[in-house]
C-alpha cells in the first residue's frame, strides 16, 4: 500500500502536466497537392477563389490560427506542386 500511493501520485502528476502541455500546444497540419503539369496557375486561381476565403473565415472565428501557402521555386525531387500548412489551436 505504501508503494502504490507514490506511484499513483506520480501518475496523476504526469497526467496533469501532459494535459497542460497539450492545451498550450498548437498543431500544424500540412496538406500537399500534386497538380497535373501545365495546370498549376489554374489550380492556384481556383484554390484562392474557393478555398482560401473559407480558411480565412475559419481564422476569423478562431477555429484556425494560421494558414500558409507554399509553391516551390525550383524543381523539387518531391511530388508536390502546392503546399498548405494550417495551424490549429489544439
C-alpha positions as CSV (number, residue, x, y, z in Angstrom):
1,X,0.0,0.0,0.0
2,X,2.8,2.4,0.8
3,X,4.4,1.8,-2.7
4,X,1.1,2.4,-4.5
5,X,0.4,5.9,-3.2
6,X,3.6,7.5,-4.5
7,X,3.2,5.7,-7.9
8,X,-0.4,6.9,-8.1
9,X,0.6,10.5,-7.2
10,X,3.3,10.4,-9.9
11,X,0.9,9.1,-12.4
12,X,-1.6,11.8,-11.6
13,X,1.1,14.5,-11.8
14,X,2.2,13.2,-15.2
15,X,-1.3,13.2,-16.5
16,X,-1.9,16.8,-15.3
17,X,1.4,18.0,-16.8
18,X,0.7,16.3,-20.2
19,X,-2.8,17.8,-20.2
20,X,-1.4,21.3,-19.6
21,X,1.2,20.9,-22.3
22,X,-1.5,19.6,-24.7
23,X,-3.7,22.6,-24.1
24,X,-1.0,25.1,-24.9
25,X,0.4,23.4,-27.9
26,X,-0.9,24.2,-31.4
27,X,-1.0,21.6,-34.1
28,X,0.3,22.2,-37.7
29,X,-1.1,20.1,-40.5
30,X,0.5,20.1,-44.0
31,X,-1.6,19.4,-47.0
32,X,0.3,18.5,-50.1
33,X,-1.3,18.9,-53.6
34,X,0.1,17.4,-56.8
35,X,-1.2,19.3,-59.8
36,X,-1.1,17.9,-63.4
37,X,1.7,19.5,-65.5
38,X,0.5,22.8,-67.1
39,X,-2.4,23.4,-64.7
40,X,-0.6,25.0,-61.8
41,X,-1.9,28.5,-62.4
42,X,-5.5,27.3,-62.9
43,X,-5.3,25.3,-59.6
44,X,-3.9,28.2,-57.7
45,X,-6.6,30.6,-59.1
46,X,-9.4,28.2,-58.1
47,X,-7.9,27.5,-54.7
48,X,-7.6,31.2,-53.9
49,X,-11.1,31.8,-55.2
50,X,-12.9,28.9,-53.5
51,X,-10.9,27.5,-50.5
52,X,-8.9,30.4,-49.2
53,X,-11.9,32.6,-48.3
54,X,-13.3,29.6,-46.3
55,X,-10.0,29.2,-44.4
56,X,-9.9,33.0,-43.7
57,X,-13.4,32.8,-42.3
58,X,-12.3,29.9,-40.1
59,X,-9.3,32.0,-38.9
60,X,-11.6,34.9,-38.0
61,X,-13.8,32.6,-36.0
62,X,-10.8,31.2,-34.1
63,X,-11.0,27.6,-35.4
64,X,-7.7,28.1,-37.2
65,X,-4.7,30.1,-36.0
66,X,-2.7,30.5,-39.2
67,X,-2.8,29.5,-42.9
68,X,0.4,29.5,-45.0
69,X,0.6,28.7,-48.7
70,X,3.8,27.5,-50.4
71,X,4.8,27.0,-54.0
72,X,8.2,25.5,-54.9
73,X,10.5,28.0,-56.5
74,X,12.7,25.4,-58.2
75,X,12.1,21.9,-59.4
76,X,12.0,19.6,-56.4
77,X,12.5,15.9,-56.1
78,X,9.3,15.7,-54.1
79,X,5.9,15.0,-55.7
80,X,4.1,18.2,-54.6
81,X,3.3,21.3,-56.5
82,X,1.3,23.2,-53.9
83,X,1.5,23.1,-50.1
84,X,-0.9,24.5,-47.5
85,X,0.1,24.5,-43.8
86,X,-2.8,25.1,-41.4
87,X,-2.1,25.8,-37.7
88,X,-4.9,24.7,-35.4
89,X,-5.2,25.9,-31.8
90,X,-5.1,22.4,-30.3
